[in-house]
Amino acid sequence: MAGSNGKQKTARDMVLSLVLIGIAAAVVYLFAIPHDNHAPELKRVDYRVELLTARRAAGYPVAAPEGLSDAWKATSVSYDGANGDYWHLGFQTPDAQYVQIEQSAQKRAAFIDQAGQGAKATRHTERIDGRTWTRYTGGRYDALVLEDTPGSTTVVAGTASFTELTKMASALRMEKTSAP
């Protein structure tokens, strides 16, 4: 019987060890691992230099907003003159959604599909500051596409509501600056 008593001690020791390991793992999980469910704070970018460069180099008037509140945070900017005069300016809205301004001299249909993340044209158009915009829906983003812009395509798209997209579209100023 001495042999079975030793096996009982071994099994009991193993169970106690597992319980202690479980308690230690729970303590580490609760106190040592961060559990922040909030998205990281996006840094505001200054896009003035890239905007001036794009307005001098692009073959079309480049769009950028004027008069938006400081609650609209510019988060990304790029200009690629070698790739169809591609202009991008991204913003975080006051309610933490995303809005981007995309412009290019690339083929219109392909560019709209890329900038609108697969959104499709609707029959709904609206006049915003004297310009006609067509609504696109159904993709990853909703979008507004500016009509009657020969030589370039302008898209305002993102996860934001059409109200926010319209607010951005109405704030856009299109300018072309000649090189000195």
Sequence and secondary structure as in RCSB ss.txt:
>XXXX:A:sequence
MAGSNGKQKTARDMVLSLVLIGIAAAVVYLFAIPHDNHAPELKRVDYRVELLTARRAAGYPVAAPEGLSDAWKAT
SVSYDGANGDYWHLGFQTPDAQYVQIEQSAQKRAAFIDQAGQGAKATRHTERIDGRTWTRYTGGRYDALVLEDTP
GSTTVVAGTASFTELTKMASALRMEKTSAP
>XXXX:A:secstr
 HHHHHHHHHHHHHHHHHHHHHHHHHHIIIIIS    S         HHHHHHHHHHSSS EEEE S  TTSEEE
EEEEETTTTSEEEEEEE TTS EEEEEEESS HHHHHHHHTTT EEEEEEEEETTEEEEEEESSSSEEEEE S T
T EEEEEESS HHHHHHHHHHEEEE     
